[in-house]
Amino acid sequence: MEFPESEEEEESDIFSVCSVCGTDTDFEGRGGIAGYWGIMPVAFCEWCLSSMMDMASQLLGVEEE
């Protein structure tokens, strides 16, 4: 097992794979988002992000206009 040489390299590895489905993320090309959920780094591909947004709007009872 190889360990990252710096924190930047470690973060780029974490943010390069979707935290839900494990696919490679391409933020410039296809979309998606990466950041921190509290102190935990997360990344979501465009499909998982869209699914989570839809689920949240259903749970909150938001109706599309």
mmCIF file as gemmi writes it, N, C-alpha and C atoms, coordinates in Angstrom:
data_model
loop_
_atom_site.group_PDB
_atom_site.id
_atom_site.type_symbol
_atom_site.label_atom_id
_atom_site.label_alt_id
_atom_site.label_comp_id
_atom_site.label_asym_id
_atom_site.label_entity_id
_atom_site.label_seq_id
_atom_site.pdbx_PDB_ins_code
_atom_site.Cartn_x
_atom_site.Cartn_y
_atom_site.Cartn_z
_atom_site.occupancy
_atom_site.B_iso_or_equiv
_atom_site.pdbx_formal_charge
_atom_site.auth_seq_id
_atom_site.auth_asym_id
_atom_site.pdbx_PDB_model_num
ATOM 1 N N . MET Axp A 1 ? 0.835 -1.177 0 1 0 ? 1 A 1
ATOM 2 C CA . MET Axp A 1 ? 0 0 0 1 0 ? 1 A 1
ATOM 3 C C . MET Axp A 1 ? 0.878 1.237 0 1 0 ? 1 A 1
ATOM 4 N N . GLU Axp A 2 ? 0.606 2.152 -0.926 1 0 ? 2 A 1
ATOM 5 C CA . GLU Axp A 2 ? 1.375 3.386 -0.989 1 0 ? 2 A 1
ATOM 6 C C . GLU Axp A 2 ? 0.641 4.495 -0.249 1 0 ? 2 A 1
ATOM 7 N N . PHE Axp A 3 ? 1.388 5.27 0.512 1 0 ? 3 A 1
ATOM 8 C CA . PHE Axp A 3 ? 0.815 6.396 1.22 1 0 ? 3 A 1
ATOM 9 C C . PHE Axp A 3 ? 1.073 7.671 0.428 1 0 ? 3 A 1
ATOM 10 N N . PRO Axp A 4 ? 0.118 8.616 0.451 1 0 ? 4 A 1
ATOM 11 C CA . PRO Axp A 4 ? 0.319 9.87 -0.279 1 0 ? 4 A 1
ATOM 12 C C . PRO Axp A 4 ? 1.49 10.649 0.305 1 0 ? 4 A 1
ATOM 13 N N . GLU Axp A 5 ? 2.205 11.371 -0.561 1 0 ? 5 A 1
ATOM 14 C CA . GLU Axp A 5 ? 3.364 12.121 -0.116 1 0 ? 5 A 1
ATOM 15 C C . GLU Axp A 5 ? 2.987 13.439 0.538 1 0 ? 5 A 1
ATOM 16 N N . SER Axp A 6 ? 1.806 13.974 0.222 1 0 ? 6 A 1
ATOM 17 C CA . SER Axp A 6 ? 1.386 15.246 0.807 1 0 ? 6 A 1
ATOM 18 C C . SER Axp A 6 ? -0.121 15.234 1.039 1 0 ? 6 A 1
ATOM 19 N N . GLU Axp A 7 ? -0.592 16.237 1.804 1 0 ? 7 A 1
ATOM 20 C CA . GLU Axp A 7 ? -2.026 16.355 2.048 1 0 ? 7 A 1
ATOM 21 C C . GLU Axp A 7 ? -2.781 16.656 0.761 1 0 ? 7 A 1
ATOM 22 N N . GLU Axp A 8 ? -2.181 17.449 -0.126 1 0 ? 8 A 1
ATOM 23 C CA . GLU Axp A 8 ? -2.83 17.778 -1.394 1 0 ? 8 A 1
ATOM 24 C C . GLU Axp A 8 ? -3.047 16.526 -2.24 1 0 ? 8 A 1
ATOM 25 N N . GLU Axp A 9 ? -2.046 15.652 -2.261 1 0 ? 9 A 1
ATOM 26 C CA . GLU Axp A 9 ? -2.165 14.405 -3.023 1 0 ? 9 A 1
ATOM 27 C C . GLU Axp A 9 ? -3.241 13.512 -2.41 1 0 ? 9 A 1
ATOM 28 N N . GLU Axp A 10 ? -3.305 13.477 -1.081 1 0 ? 10 A 1
ATOM 29 C CA . GLU Axp A 10 ? -4.315 12.668 -0.406 1 0 ? 10 A 1
ATOM 30 C C . GLU Axp A 10 ? -5.713 13.199 -0.715 1 0 ? 10 A 1
ATOM 31 N N . GLU Axp A 11 ? -5.911 14.525 -0.661 1 0 ? 11 A 1
ATOM 32 C CA . GLU Axp A 11 ? -7.212 15.115 -0.961 1 0 ? 11 A 1
ATOM 33 C C . GLU Axp A 11 ? -7.614 14.877 -2.406 1 0 ? 11 A 1
ATOM 34 N N . SER Axp A 12 ? -6.678 14.988 -3.338 1 0 ? 12 A 1
ATOM 35 C CA . SER Axp A 12 ? -7.031 14.764 -4.742 1 0 ? 12 A 1
ATOM 36 C C . SER Axp A 12 ? -7.442 13.317 -4.966 1 0 ? 12 A 1
ATOM 37 N N . ASP Axp A 13 ? -6.853 12.379 -4.231 1 0 ? 13 A 1
ATOM 38 C CA . ASP Axp A 13 ? -7.261 10.977 -4.338 1 0 ? 13 A 1
ATOM 39 C C . ASP Axp A 13 ? -8.666 10.776 -3.779 1 0 ? 13 A 1
ATOM 40 N N . ILE Axp A 14 ? -8.973 11.404 -2.648 1 0 ? 14 A 1
ATOM 41 C CA . ILE Axp A 14 ? -10.284 11.271 -2.023 1 0 ? 14 A 1
ATOM 42 C C . ILE Axp A 14 ? -11.353 11.888 -2.91 1 0 ? 14 A 1
ATOM 43 N N . PHE Axp A 15 ? -11.068 13.068 -3.45 1 0 ? 15 A 1
ATOM 44 C CA . PHE Axp A 15 ? -12.055 13.789 -4.244 1 0 ? 15 A 1
ATOM 45 C C . PHE Axp A 15 ? -12.144 13.312 -5.688 1 0 ? 15 A 1
ATOM 46 N N . SER Axp A 16 ? -11.377 12.323 -6.082 1 0 ? 16 A 1
ATOM 47 C CA . SER Axp A 16 ? -11.423 11.861 -7.468 1 0 ? 16 A 1
ATOM 48 C C . SER Axp A 16 ? -12.367 10.677 -7.666 1 0 ? 16 A 1
ATOM 49 N N . VAL Axp A 17 ? -12.937 10.167 -6.579 1 0 ? 17 A 1
ATOM 50 C CA . VAL Axp A 17 ? -13.833 9.011 -6.65 1 0 ? 17 A 1
ATOM 51 C C . VAL Axp A 17 ? -15.119 9.335 -5.892 1 0 ? 17 A 1
ATOM 52 N N . CYS Axp A 18 ? -16.267 9.009 -6.494 1 0 ? 18 A 1
ATOM 53 C CA . CYS Axp A 18 ? -17.562 9.257 -5.862 1 0 ? 18 A 1
ATOM 54 C C . CYS Axp A 18 ? -17.657 8.474 -4.556 1 0 ? 18 A 1
ATOM 55 N N . SER Axp A 19 ? -18.086 9.153 -3.498 1 0 ? 19 A 1
ATOM 56 C CA . SER Axp A 19 ? -18.207 8.53 -2.183 1 0 ? 19 A 1
ATOM 57 C C . SER Axp A 19 ? -19.346 7.523 -2.11 1 0 ? 19 A 1
ATOM 58 N N . VAL Axp A 20 ? -20.296 7.583 -3.037 1 0 ? 20 A 1
ATOM 59 C CA . VAL Axp A 20 ? -21.44 6.674 -3.011 1 0 ? 20 A 1
ATOM 60 C C . VAL Axp A 20 ? -21.205 5.458 -3.901 1 0 ? 20 A 1
ATOM 61 N N . CYS Axp A 21 ? -20.956 5.703 -5.196 1 0 ? 21 A 1
ATOM 62 C CA . CYS Axp A 21 ? -20.895 4.581 -6.143 1 0 ? 21 A 1
ATOM 63 C C . CYS Axp A 21 ? -19.473 4.179 -6.53 1 0 ? 21 A 1
ATOM 64 N N . GLY Axp A 22 ? -18.484 5.006 -6.208 1 0 ? 22 A 1
ATOM 65 C CA . GLY Axp A 22 ? -17.098 4.641 -6.463 1 0 ? 22 A 1
ATOM 66 C C . GLY Axp A 22 ? -16.58 4.917 -7.862 1 0 ? 22 A 1
ATOM 67 N N . THR Axp A 23 ? -17.371 5.573 -8.714 1 0 ? 23 A 1
ATOM 68 C CA . THR Axp A 23 ? -16.895 5.881 -10.058 1 0 ? 23 A 1
ATOM 69 C C . THR Axp A 23 ? -15.971 7.09 -10.03 1 0 ? 23 A 1
ATOM 70 N N . ASP Axp A 24 ? -15.137 7.209 -11.04 1 0 ? 24 A 1
ATOM 71 C CA . ASP Axp A 24 ? -14.264 8.373 -11.153 1 0 ? 24 A 1
ATOM 72 C C . ASP Axp A 24 ? -15.105 9.607 -11.405 1 0 ? 24 A 1
ATOM 73 N N . THR Axp A 25 ? -14.749 10.711 -10.751 1 0 ? 25 A 1
ATOM 74 C CA . THR Axp A 25 ? -15.488 11.953 -10.932 1 0 ? 25 A 1
ATOM 75 C C . THR Axp A 25 ? -14.743 12.859 -11.899 1 0 ? 25 A 1
ATOM 76 N N . ASP Axp A 26 ? -15.498 13.609 -12.687 1 0 ? 26 A 1
ATOM 77 C CA . ASP Axp A 26 ? -14.95 14.552 -13.656 1 0 ? 26 A 1
ATOM 78 C C . ASP Axp A 26 ? -15.738 15.852 -13.498 1 0 ? 26 A 1
ATOM 79 N N . PHE Axp A 27 ? -15.284 16.708 -12.6 1 0 ? 27 A 1
ATOM 80 C CA . PHE Axp A 27 ? -16.047 17.897 -12.247 1 0 ? 27 A 1
ATOM 81 C C . PHE Axp A 27 ? -16.135 18.901 -13.389 1 0 ? 27 A 1
ATOM 82 N N . GLU Axp A 28 ? -15.096 19.048 -14.186 1 0 ? 28 A 1
ATOM 83 C CA . GLU Axp A 28 ? -15.131 19.996 -15.29 1 0 ? 28 A 1
ATOM 84 C C . GLU Axp A 28 ? -15.974 19.48 -16.454 1 0 ? 28 A 1
ATOM 85 N N . GLY Axp A 29 ? -15.92 18.199 -16.734 1 0 ? 29 A 1
ATOM 86 C CA . GLY Axp A 29 ? -16.6 17.641 -17.89 1 0 ? 29 A 1
ATOM 87 C C . GLY Axp A 29 ? -18.055 17.287 -17.642 1 0 ? 29 A 1
ATOM 88 N N . ARG Axp A 30 ? -18.3 16.476 -16.639 1 0 ? 30 A 1
ATOM 89 C CA . ARG Axp A 30 ? -19.655 15.946 -16.438 1 0 ? 30 A 1
ATOM 90 C C . ARG Axp A 30 ? -20.383 16.568 -15.263 1 0 ? 30 A 1
ATOM 91 N N . GLY Axp A 31 ? -19.685 17.154 -14.341 1 0 ? 31 A 1
ATOM 92 C CA . GLY Axp A 31 ? -20.338 17.745 -13.175 1 0 ? 31 A 1
ATOM 93 C C . GLY Axp A 31 ? -20.038 16.961 -11.914 1 0 ? 31 A 1
ATOM 94 N N . GLY Axp A 32 ? -20.816 17.218 -10.9 1 0 ? 32 A 1
ATOM 95 C CA . GLY Axp A 32 ? -20.593 16.613 -9.6 1 0 ? 32 A 1
ATOM 96 C C . GLY Axp A 32 ? -20.126 17.671 -8.623 1 0 ? 32 A 1
ATOM 97 N N . ILE Axp A 33 ? -19.805 17.241 -7.428 1 0 ? 33 A 1
ATOM 98 C CA . ILE Axp A 33 ? -19.389 18.191 -6.393 1 0 ? 33 A 1
ATOM 99 C C . ILE Axp A 33 ? -18.49 17.472 -5.396 1 0 ? 33 A 1
ATOM 100 N N . ALA Axp A 34 ? -17.604 18.213 -4.786 1 0 ? 34 A 1
ATOM 101 C CA . ALA Axp A 34 ? -16.723 17.671 -3.751 1 0 ? 34 A 1
ATOM 102 C C . ALA Axp A 34 ? -16.582 18.708 -2.649 1 0 ? 34 A 1
ATOM 103 N N . GLY Axp A 35 ? -16.415 18.217 -1.447 1 0 ? 35 A 1
ATOM 104 C CA . GLY Axp A 35 ? -16.249 19.122 -0.311 1 0 ? 35 A 1
ATOM 105 C C . GLY Axp A 35 ? -16.175 18.323 0.969 1 0 ? 35 A 1
ATOM 106 N N . TYR Axp A 36 ? -16.576 18.961 2.045 1 0 ? 36 A 1
ATOM 107 C CA . TYR Axp A 36 ? -16.527 18.309 3.356 1 0 ? 36 A 1
ATOM 108 C C . TYR Axp A 36 ? -17.915 18.217 3.951 1 0 ? 36 A 1
ATOM 109 N N . TRP Axp A 37 ? -18.254 17.064 4.471 1 0 ? 37 A 1
ATOM 110 C CA . TRP Axp A 37 ? -19.487 16.843 5.207 1 0 ? 37 A 1
ATOM 111 C C . TRP Axp A 37 ? -19.063 16.795 6.664 1 0 ? 37 A 1
ATOM 112 N N . GLY Axp A 38 ? -19.122 17.943 7.325 1 0 ? 38 A 1
ATOM 113 C CA . GLY Axp A 38 ? -18.518 18.073 8.648 1 0 ? 38 A 1
ATOM 114 C C . GLY Axp A 38 ? -17.008 18.066 8.459 1 0 ? 38 A 1
ATOM 115 N N . ILE Axp A 39 ? -16.339 17.078 9.029 1 0 ? 39 A 1
ATOM 116 C CA . ILE Axp A 39 ? -14.888 16.96 8.839 1 0 ? 39 A 1
ATOM 117 C C . ILE Axp A 39 ? -14.518 15.873 7.835 1 0 ? 39 A 1
ATOM 118 N N . MET Axp A 40 ? -15.527 15.178 7.312 1 0 ? 40 A 1
ATOM 119 C CA . MET Axp A 40 ? -15.278 14.066 6.394 1 0 ? 40 A 1
ATOM 120 C C . MET Axp A 40 ? -15.288 14.55 4.94 1 0 ? 40 A 1
ATOM 121 N N . PRO Axp A 41 ? -14.203 14.31 4.203 1 0 ? 41 A 1
ATOM 122 C CA . PRO Axp A 41 ? -14.193 14.699 2.788 1 0 ? 41 A 1
ATOM 123 C C . PRO Axp A 41 ? -15.085 13.763 1.971 1 0 ? 41 A 1
ATOM 124 N N . VAL Axp A 42 ? -15.904 14.361 1.087 1 0 ? 42 A 1
ATOM 125 C CA . VAL Axp A 42 ? -16.804 13.582 0.232 1 0 ? 42 A 1
ATOM 126 C C . VAL Axp A 42 ? -16.772 14.125 -1.183 1 0 ? 42 A 1
ATOM 127 N N . ALA Axp A 43 ? -17.107 13.273 -2.145 1 0 ? 43 A 1
ATOM 128 C CA . ALA Axp A 43 ? -17.265 13.672 -3.546 1 0 ? 43 A 1
ATOM 129 C C . ALA Axp A 43 ? -18.447 12.902 -4.1 1 0 ? 43 A 1
ATOM 130 N N . PHE Axp A 44 ? -19.236 13.56 -4.937 1 0 ? 44 A 1
ATOM 131 C CA . PHE Axp A 44 ? -20.397 12.925 -5.534 1 0 ? 44 A 1
ATOM 132 C C . PHE Axp A 44 ? -20.363 13.139 -7.04 1 0 ? 44 A 1
ATOM 133 N N . CYS Axp A 45 ? -20.543 12.064 -7.801 1 0 ? 45 A 1
ATOM 134 C CA . CYS Axp A 45 ? -20.625 12.173 -9.255 1 0 ? 45 A 1
ATOM 135 C C . CYS Axp A 45 ? -21.958 12.824 -9.621 1 0 ? 45 A 1
ATOM 136 N N . GLU Axp A 46 ? -22.131 13.159 -10.882 1 0 ? 46 A 1
ATOM 137 C CA . GLU Axp A 46 ? -23.351 13.856 -11.309 1 0 ? 46 A 1
ATOM 138 C C . GLU Axp A 46 ? -24.61 13.021 -11.076 1 0 ? 46 A 1
ATOM 139 N N . TRP Axp A 47 ? -24.504 11.709 -11.184 1 0 ? 47 A 1
ATOM 140 C CA . TRP Axp A 47 ? -25.682 10.851 -10.997 1 0 ? 47 A 1
ATOM 141 C C . TRP Axp A 47 ? -26.064 10.735 -9.532 1 0 ? 47 A 1
ATOM 142 N N . CYS Axp A 48 ? -25.105 10.523 -8.666 1 0 ? 48 A 1
ATOM 143 C CA . CYS Axp A 48 ? -25.401 10.396 -7.237 1 0 ? 48 A 1
ATOM 144 C C . CYS Axp A 48 ? -25.849 11.736 -6.658 1 0 ? 48 A 1
ATOM 145 N N . LEU Axp A 49 ? -25.248 12.835 -7.103 1 0 ? 49 A 1
ATOM 146 C CA . LEU Axp A 49 ? -25.665 14.162 -6.646 1 0 ? 49 A 1
ATOM 147 C C . LEU Axp A 49 ? -27.119 14.419 -7.038 1 0 ? 49 A 1
ATOM 148 N N . SER Axp A 50 ? -27.47 14.133 -8.287 1 0 ? 50 A 1
ATOM 149 C CA . SER Axp A 50 ? -28.837 14.336 -8.759 1 0 ? 50 A 1
ATOM 150 C C . SER Axp A 50 ? -29.819 13.473 -7.97 1 0 ? 50 A 1
ATOM 151 N N . SER Axp A 51 ? -29.456 12.242 -7.699 1 0 ? 51 A 1
ATOM 152 C CA . SER Axp A 51 ? -30.323 11.345 -6.941 1 0 ? 51 A 1
ATOM 153 C C . SER Axp A 51 ? -30.527 11.827 -5.514 1 0 ? 51 A 1
ATOM 154 N N . MET Axp A 52 ? -29.475 12.306 -4.873 1 0 ? 52 A 1
ATOM 155 C CA . MET Axp A 52 ? -29.599 12.806 -3.501 1 0 ? 52 A 1
ATOM 156 C C . MET Axp A 52 ? -30.438 14.076 -3.439 1 0 ? 52 A 1
ATOM 157 N N . MET Axp A 53 ? -30.271 14.96 -4.426 1 0 ? 53 A 1
ATOM 158 C CA . MET Axp A 53 ? -31.073 16.183 -4.473 1 0 ? 53 A 1
ATOM 159 C C . MET Axp A 53 ? -32.555 15.841 -4.663 1 0 ? 53 A 1
ATOM 160 N N . ASP Axp A 54 ? -32.856 14.861 -5.522 1 0 ? 54 A 1
ATOM 161 C CA . ASP Axp A 54 ? -34.229 14.44 -5.739 1 0 ? 54 A 1
ATOM 162 C C . ASP Axp A 54 ? -34.816 13.834 -4.473 1 0 ? 54 A 1
ATOM 163 N N . MET Axp A 55 ? -34.046 12.991 -3.798 1 0 ? 55 A 1
ATOM 164 C CA . MET Axp A 55 ? -34.521 12.366 -2.573 1 0 ? 55 A 1
ATOM 165 C C . MET Axp A 55 ? -34.791 13.426 -1.503 1 0 ? 55 A 1
ATOM 166 N N . ALA Axp A 56 ? -33.912 14.406 -1.362 1 0 ? 56 A 1
ATOM 167 C CA . ALA Axp A 56 ? -34.102 15.46 -0.367 1 0 ? 56 A 1
ATOM 168 C C . ALA Axp A 56 ? -35.343 16.289 -0.673 1 0 ? 56 A 1
ATOM 169 N N . SER Axp A 57 ? -35.569 16.606 -1.945 1 0 ? 57 A 1
ATOM 170 C CA . SER Axp A 57 ? -36.753 17.395 -2.283 1 0 ? 57 A 1
ATOM 171 C C . SER Axp A 57 ? -38.031 16.596 -2.022 1 0 ? 57 A 1
ATOM 172 N N . GLN Axp A 58 ? -38.013 15.294 -2.24 1 0 ? 58 A 1
ATOM 173 C CA . GLN Axp A 58 ? -39.179 14.462 -1.931 1 0 ? 58 A 1
ATOM 174 C C . GLN Axp A 58 ? -39.437 14.41 -0.43 1 0 ? 58 A 1
ATOM 175 N N . LEU Axp A 59 ? -38.368 14.274 0.366 1 0 ? 59 A 1
ATOM 176 C CA . LEU Axp A 59 ? -38.514 14.213 1.825 1 0 ? 59 A 1
ATOM 177 C C . LEU Axp A 59 ? -39.016 15.536 2.388 1 0 ? 59 A 1
ATOM 178 N N . LEU Axp A 60 ? -38.611 16.657 1.78 1 0 ? 60 A 1
ATOM 179 C CA . LEU Axp A 60 ? -39.032 17.978 2.258 1 0 ? 60 A 1
ATOM 180 C C . LEU Axp A 60 ? -40.397 18.385 1.689 1 0 ? 60 A 1
ATOM 181 N N . GLY Axp A 61 ? -40.916 17.617 0.747 1 0 ? 61 A 1
ATOM 182 C CA . GLY Axp A 61 ? -42.208 17.925 0.164 1 0 ? 61 A 1
ATOM 183 C C . GLY Axp A 61 ? -42.157 19.076 -0.819 1 0 ? 61 A 1
ATOM 184 N N . VAL Axp A 62 ? -41.019 19.295 -1.435 1 0 ? 62 A 1
ATOM 185 C CA . VAL Axp A 62 ? -40.876 20.367 -2.411 1 0 ? 62 A 1
ATOM 186 C C . VAL Axp A 62 ? -41.514 19.912 -3.71 1 0 ? 62 A 1
ATOM 187 N N . GLU Axp A 63 ? -42.393 20.745 -4.242 1 0 ? 63 A 1
ATOM 188 C CA . GLU Axp A 63 ? -43.065 20.433 -5.507 1 0 ? 63 A 1
ATOM 189 C C . GLU Axp A 63 ? -42.438 21.238 -6.623 1 0 ? 63 A 1
ATOM 190 N N . GLU Axp A 64 ? -42.217 20.61 -7.773 1 0 ? 64 A 1
ATOM 191 C CA . GLU Axp A 64 ? -41.678 21.331 -8.924 1 0 ? 64 A 1
ATOM 192 C C . GLU Axp A 64 ? -42.773 22.189 -9.543 1 0 ? 64 A 1
ATOM 193 N N . GLU Axp A 65 ? -42.381 23.363 -10 1 0 ? 65 A 1
ATOM 194 C CA . GLU Axp A 65 ? -43.358 24.277 -10.611 1 0 ? 65 A 1
ATOM 195 C C . GLU Axp A 65 ? -43.394 24.115 -12.1 1 0 ? 65 A 1
